[in-house]
Amino acid sequence: MASIKDVAAAAGVSVATVSRVLNEHPSVSADARTRVLTAVEALGYRPNAVARSLRTDQTRTLGLVISDVLNPYFTELARSVEEEARALGYSVIIGNADERPDLQDHHVRTLLDRRIDGLLVSPTDGGSPLMLDAARGGTPMVFVDRWIPGVEVPVVRADGQRAVRDLVAHLYGLGHRRLAIISGPAATTTGSERVEAFRAALAEYGLDLPDAYTGQGDFQAESGRRVTEGFLDLPEPPEAVFAADNLMALGALDAIRARGLRVPDDIALAAFDDIRWFVHTDPPVTAIAQPTGELGRAAVRALVDRIAGRPGESVTLPARLVVRRWCGAPPAQNPATNRSES
């Protein structure tokens, strides 16, 4: 493997000049820079990232801790983060919290020990002392999708309130009046925000959200199945169920099918977080779509700003309702919203 001395010899310059070229120092002449870069390419030289980080106090590495790598929403988010980071000259190390605060803290601690330049996190809850210390202790940080109220770091997220209102309007227009929700954990901002948006949207149509029609899940499929079984056991089951994420919606579908029931003939079902293959199910899934790629890219840009000493801006993008047929009517027959897709 070629060394920096080999590059210097091949280029006819000093080791210090090679170092200045690799660190993009402006004092190097154009001719010397060209000779060094030509030698680097010819010899296949790769700088030692650890040694460089000790000199520059930067590793050009970002950490990303996501809530659940098996959730297609977070998989797509991680992909967009990695692509934008690469375009800006950074690598990304990803940790999967699996919706567990202890795993979240493990990954945060490990990433900080590796001297990452900045940290992107979708918090599993708001009570982690380690997370609070990291956010308040000077580590460049950005929250994405979820956030911790009261912690002064940029937040990049989607606002689903309008989309939830559109969903309720769609269900109401189809004649559904008994509407239930499978919410996420109350300790997460997205868990509490989505159920409150649903409750407020129901109130606009004079509908209540009884306790019996509110079941708390954990953003994973098994909880969606469990909550839906409880709904179906009620003397008067709901006519429509809104699952506050895609995995809980799939668990709800399992519970419905296990009872020999069909969506949407026997019960309507809708999901928060549209994913690519929802259009290929039979019937296709009615879902609220977040601009996942845009969120990931905006989060990286905000974090790079923080690393550079700039404030970094919070970004809120609108989610939208994608009407398909899980709620009972093809898009062409739906008067409640024009946010539709077949």
C-alpha positions in Angstrom: 0.0 0.0 0.0 1.4 3.4 -1.0 2.4 5.8 1.7 2.3 9.6 1.7 6.1 9.5 1.2 5.6 7.5 -2.0 3.2 10.1 -3.2 5.6 12.9 -2.4 8.4 11.2 -4.3 6.3 10.5 -7.4 5.0 14.1 -7.5 8.5 15.6 -6.8 7.2 17.6 -3.8 7.6 17.5 -0.1 5.5 15.4 2.3 4.2 18.7 3.7 3.0 19.8 0.3 1.1 16.4 -0.2 -0.5 17.0 3.2 -1.6 20.5 2.3 -3.1 19.3 -1.0 -5.0 16.5 0.7 -6.3 18.9 3.3 -7.3 21.4 0.6 -5.0 24.1 1.8 -5.1 27.2 -0.5 -1.4 27.9 -0.4 -0.4 25.1 -2.8 0.2 26.1 -6.4 -2.0 24.7 -9.2 0.9 22.8 -10.7 1.9 21.1 -7.5 -1.7 20.3 -6.7 -2.1 18.6 -10.1 1.1 16.6 -9.7 0.1 15.4 -6.2 -3.4 14.4 -7.3 -2.0 12.6 -10.3 0.4 10.7 -8.1 -2.4 9.9 -5.6 -4.5 8.4 -8.4 -1.7 6.5 -10.0 -0.5 4.9 -6.7 -4.0 4.3 -5.4 -3.1 6.2 -2.2 -5.8 6.4 0.5 -5.2 8.8 3.4 -5.5 7.4 6.9 -8.8 8.8 8.1 -8.0 8.3 11.8 -4.7 10.2 11.5 -6.3 13.0 9.5 -9.0 13.3 12.2 -6.4 13.8 14.9 -4.9 16.7 12.8 -8.0 18.4 11.7 -10.3 17.5 14.7 -12.9 16.2 12.1 -13.6 12.7 11.0 -16.0 13.6 8.1 -18.4 11.1 9.6 -22.0 11.6 10.8 -23.9 9.3 13.1 -27.5 8.4 12.4 -29.6 6.6 15.1 -33.0 5.5 13.7 -35.9 4.1 15.6 -36.4 0.9 13.6 -34.4 -0.3 10.6 -37.1 -2.8 9.7 -39.6 0.0 9.3 -39.5 0.9 5.5 -40.0 4.5 6.4 -36.8 4.7 8.4 -35.0 2.6 5.8 -35.8 5.1 3.1 -34.9 7.9 5.5 -31.5 6.4 6.1 -30.9 6.0 2.4 -31.6 9.6 1.7 -29.4 10.7 4.6 -26.5 8.6 3.3 -26.9 9.9 -0.2 -26.9 13.5 0.8 -24.0 13.0 3.3 -21.9 11.4 0.6 -22.6 14.2 -1.8 -21.3 16.6 0.9 -18.2 14.6 1.6 -19.3 12.7 4.7 -19.7 9.1 5.6 -22.6 7.8 7.8 -22.6 5.3 10.6 -26.1 4.0 11.3 -27.4 2.6 14.6 -30.8 0.8 14.9 -32.6 1.6 18.2 -35.3 -1.0 17.5 -37.7 1.4 19.4 -35.7 0.7 22.6 -34.3 3.6 24.7 -31.5 1.5 26.0 -30.3 0.6 22.5 -30.7 4.2 21.4 -28.3 5.2 24.2 -25.9 2.5 23.4 -25.6 3.7 19.8 -25.4 7.4 20.8 -22.6 6.5 23.3 -20.7 4.4 20.7 -21.0 7.1 18.0 -19.7 9.8 20.3 -16.8 7.6 21.3 -15.9 7.3 17.6 -15.6 11.1 17.4 -18.3 11.6 14.8 -18.6 15.2 13.6 -22.4 15.3 14.2 -25.4 13.3 15.1 -28.8 12.7 13.6 -31.4 11.1 15.9 -35.0 10.0 15.8 -35.6 9.7 19.5 -37.4 6.7 20.9 -38.5 8.8 23.9 -37.8 12.1 25.5 -36.4 11.0 28.8 -32.8 9.8 28.1 -30.3 11.6 30.2 -27.5 10.7 27.8 -29.5 12.1 24.8 -30.2 15.3 26.7 -26.5 15.6 27.8 -25.3 15.1 24.2 -27.8 17.6 22.8 -26.9 20.2 25.4 -23.2 19.5 25.6 -22.1 21.0 22.3 -22.3 17.9 20.1 -23.7 19.1 16.7 -27.1 17.4 16.6 -30.3 17.4 14.6 -33.6 15.6 15.4 -35.3 14.0 12.5 -39.0 12.8 12.4 -39.3 12.9 16.2 -37.8 15.3 18.7 -37.4 16.1 22.4 -39.5 19.1 23.4 -37.4 21.8 25.1 -34.1 20.8 23.6 -32.7 23.6 21.5 -31.5 21.7 18.4 -32.9 21.9 14.8 -35.9 19.6 14.1 -36.6 18.2 10.6 -40.0 16.7 10.4 -43.3 16.4 8.5 -46.5 18.0 9.7 -49.3 15.5 9.3 -52.2 17.5 10.7 -53.6 18.6 7.4 -53.3 15.0 6.0 -55.0 13.5 9.0 -57.9 16.0 8.5 -58.1 14.9 4.9 -58.2 11.3 6.0 -61.1 11.9 8.4 -62.9 13.9 5.7 -62.4 10.9 3.3 -63.7 8.4 5.9 -66.7 10.6 6.8 -67.5 11.1 3.1 -67.7 7.3 2.7 -70.2 7.1 5.5 -67.9 5.9 8.4 -68.8 7.3 11.8 -67.2 4.9 14.2 -63.5 5.7 13.8 -60.7 4.2 15.9 -56.9 4.8 16.1 -53.9 2.7 16.9 -51.6 5.3 18.3 -47.8 5.2 18.8 -46.2 5.5 22.2 -47.2 8.6 24.2 -43.6 9.2 25.1 -42.8 10.0 21.4 -43.8 13.2 19.8 -45.2 11.5 16.8 -47.2 9.1 19.0 -48.9 11.9 20.8 -49.2 14.3 17.9 -51.0 11.9 15.5 -53.6 10.9 18.0 -54.3 14.5 18.9 -54.6 15.5 15.2 -57.0 12.6 14.7 -59.1 13.6 17.7 -59.2 17.3 16.6 -60.2 16.2 13.0 -63.1 14.0 14.4 -64.3 17.0 16.4 -64.7 19.0 13.2 -67.3 16.5 12.2 -69.0 16.3 15.6 -67.5 12.9 16.3 -66.0 11.7 19.5 -63.0 9.5 20.1 -64.0 7.1 22.9 -61.4 5.5 25.0 -62.5 2.1 23.6 -61.6 3.3 20.1 -58.1 4.4 21.2 -55.4 1.8 21.5 -51.7 2.5 22.1 -49.2 0.5 20.1 -45.4 0.8 19.8 -44.9 1.4 16.1 -44.4 -2.3 15.5 -46.6 -4.9 13.8 -47.5 -7.0 16.8 -49.0 -4.1 18.7 -51.2 -3.3 15.7 -52.5 -6.8 15.7 -53.1 -6.8 19.5 -54.9 -3.5 19.5 -57.1 -4.4 16.5 -58.1 -7.7 18.1 -59.4 -5.6 21.0 -61.3 -3.3 18.7 -62.9 -6.3 17.0 -64.0 -7.8 20.3 -66.1 -4.7 21.2 -69.8 -5.1 21.1 -69.8 -2.3 18.5 -66.5 -2.5 16.6 -65.2 0.5 14.7 -66.1 0.9 11.1 -62.6 2.3 10.3 -59.2 2.0 11.9 -56.4 4.5 11.5 -53.0 3.0 12.3 -50.4 5.7 13.1 -47.6 3.9 11.3 -47.2 1.4 8.5 -46.1 -1.6 10.6 -49.0 -1.3 13.0 -51.3 -1.1 9.9 -49.9 -4.4 8.7 -50.5 -5.9 12.2 -54.0 -4.6 12.1 -54.5 -6.3 8.7 -53.3 -9.6 10.1 -55.9 -9.4 12.9 -58.7 -8.5 10.5 -57.9 -11.4 8.2 -57.5 -13.8 11.1 -61.2 -13.1 11.9 -62.2 -14.0 8.3 -63.0 -10.3 7.6 -62.0 -8.3 4.6 -60.6 -4.8 4.0 -62.5 -2.7 3.0 -65.7 -4.7 2.7 -66.0 -5.4 6.5 -63.8 -2.7 8.0 -61.9 0.2 6.5 -58.2 0.6 7.3 -55.7 3.4 6.7 -52.0 3.9 7.6 -49.6 6.8 8.5 -46.4 6.5 6.4 -46.9 5.4 2.8 -44.3 2.9 1.5 -43.5 2.0 -2.1 -45.1 -1.4 -2.2 -48.5 -0.3 -0.6 -49.7 0.4 -4.2 -49.2 -3.3 -5.0 -51.4 -4.8 -2.3 -54.9 -6.0 -3.1 -56.6 -3.6 -2.4 -54.0 -0.9 -2.5 -53.4 0.9 0.8 -54.8 4.3 1.7 -52.0 6.1 3.6 -50.5 9.3 4.7 -47.2 9.9 2.9 -44.3 11.8 4.3 -41.7 13.5 2.0 -39.1 11.0 3.4 -36.3 11.8 0.9 -36.6 15.5 1.4 -36.6 15.1 5.2 -33.4 13.1 5.1 -31.6 15.5 2.8 -32.8 18.5 4.8 -31.6 16.9 8.1 -28.1 16.4 6.7 -27.9 19.9 5.5 -29.0 21.3 8.8 -26.4 19.1 10.6 -23.6 20.2 8.3 -24.5 23.8 9.1 -24.3 23.0 12.8 -20.9 21.4 12.3 -19.7 24.5 10.5 -20.8 26.7 13.4 -23.9 28.0 11.7 -27.3 27.8 13.5 -28.9 25.2 11.3 -32.6 25.6 10.5 -35.5 23.5 11.6 -37.6 22.3 8.6 -41.2 21.3 8.6 -42.7 19.8 5.4 -46.3 18.8 4.8 -47.4 15.2 4.7 -50.2 14.3 2.2 -53.1 11.8 2.0 -52.8 9.2 -0.7 -56.3 7.8 -1.3 -56.4 4.2 -2.7 -59.0 1.6 -1.8 -58.3 0.4 1.8 -61.2 2.6 3.0 -63.8 1.5 0.6 -63.9 3.6 -2.6 -61.7 4.0 -5.6 -60.1 7.4 -5.9 -62.3 8.5 -8.8 -65.4 8.2 -6.6 -63.9 10.0 -3.6 -65.3 13.6 -3.1 -63.4 14.3 0.1 -60.0 15.0 -1.2 -58.1 15.5 -4.4 -54.9 14.0 -2.9 -55.3 10.6 -4.6 -53.3 8.0 -6.2 -54.4 4.7 -7.8 
